[in-house]
Amino acid sequence: MKKKFLQTPATFVDKNIMLTNLRNIQKKADECGKQLWPMIKTHKSLGIARMQYDLGATGFLAGTLDECEALCEEGYENIMYAYPVADEPGCRRVVSLAKKCNFIIRLDTFEGAMRLNEHARKAGIKVQYTIILNSGGNRFGYTAGEITAFAERLKPFSQLVFMGISTHPGHIYTCKDPKELYKYIEDEKTAIKEAVEKLTAAGYDLKIVSTGSTPAFEGETRMEYVNILHPGVYVFNDCLQSSISGIPYESCALYIYTTVISSPKQGLYICDAGSKCIGLDKGAHGNSLMDTYGYIKEHDELELFSLSEEVGKIRVKAGKSTNIKVGDRLEIIPNHACSAANLTGCYFVTEGENITNVIKNDMRSNSTLKNYYV
C-alpha cells in the first residue's frame, strides 16, 4: 500500500532507519563487552522488542509493570523494572513476576522495601533488587556517599536479594549544547565508580551495575564497572536527541504523517495532527530546547508553532517562502518520540513510499483492569 492512500494523521516508522539505529547501538555495546537491556517505554511494542532481542539484547528495562508483564508472558527471561513500588497492587505484581522470570526491581525507600519483603515472605519467594544511585538527576535514589548506609538498612529483609546498583543520568536532558555532554557523563561515571568502590569495600557483591540514556550512550560504553546499558530513545530518535546530541534528522525513524487541511490566510496552514498525535513536549527535565512542536521534514521554511487537540498550526518563517498548499502531505519528526509513540495504537512501517507492515503498540493498557471489562 502506498503512503498517500492512508488516512492521516498516522504514526509512521521508517524501517531502514530504525534497523540501522538498532544495529548500531547493539554493535557498540557488543564491542565494549556490555549487555544491552533496552528501555522499552519508548516504543511499548512486543514486535520491536523482538527485533532488539534478535539483534542481541539480553534483557529489557521497562517503564511500567504492564510492560514487565507483557514481556514475561512473551517468554523473555531478564526483565528489570525501572521504578520502586510502594502499594499493595504493585507489590503483588512484583511478587508474581519474580515467580516467573529473572525479575529485578529497583528500590530507594525503606518503607517500600519493607512492604515488598512482607509480600515476598507470604508468597514464599525472594525478590531481586538493585539500589537506585543518584548520579545527578536528583529524582530517585541515593548519592554515592549515601548508598552503602541504605544497603545496610535493607539487610534485615531476608526475602530481598541485593544484586547491585542502577542509575539513569536524567540531568543530561538539561544539556543545551552537544559540546557540553561530557560534563554530565563525567558526573555519572564518577558517581558509579565511587558507589561501586564503597559498596565493594563494605563487602557487597555487585552482580549488576546498570545505567543508560541515549545521549550518554557513547560514554557509558566505556565506563568502568558498568555491565548493563539501558538506552531507549535510540530506536526512533527525535528532535530532542538531535538538539542534545547532534543526532541528524536523517537518523530519526518515527514521524507523524499529516495533511494540510486549511490555509486561513497567507503564510498560515492548518494540518490534521495535533497534541493528541504529536504531543506537547518542548523539552525534558525543565529544559526547553525547542520553541516549536516538531521538525517538518524537507521544509526548513516552515515551523509547527501551535497545537490544539486535533490540529496543528504551521507558519512560514520570516523572510522565507513555501510552495505547500491545501491537500499536501507533510512528515513531522516529534520533539519527544516516547510521548508521540504512547499516543498511537500502532506504527505503520514504511520503506520509501510504501507501507510494508503494521506493528502494534501493545503495551499501553493497564493490565490490572483486564478482568473488569464487560
Secondary structure, DSSP 4 states (H G I P E B T S, - for coil): -BGGGSPSSEEEEEHHHHHHHHHHHHHHHHHTT-EE--BTTTT--HHHHHHHHHHT---EEESSHHHHHHHHHTT--EEEESS---SHHHHHHHHHHHHHSEEEEEE--HHHHHHHHHHHHHHT--EEEEEEB-SS--SSSB-TTTHHHHHHHHTT-TTEEEEEEE---GGGGG---GGGHHHHHHHHHHHHHHHHHHHHHTT---SEEEE--TTTHHHHTT-SS--EE---GGGT--HHHHHHH---GGG--EEEEEEEEEEEETTEEEES--HHHH---SEETTEE--SSSEEETT-TTEEEEEE-SS-EEEEEPTT------TT-EEEEEES-HHHHHHT-SEEEEEETTEEEEEEE--S-S-GGGTTT--
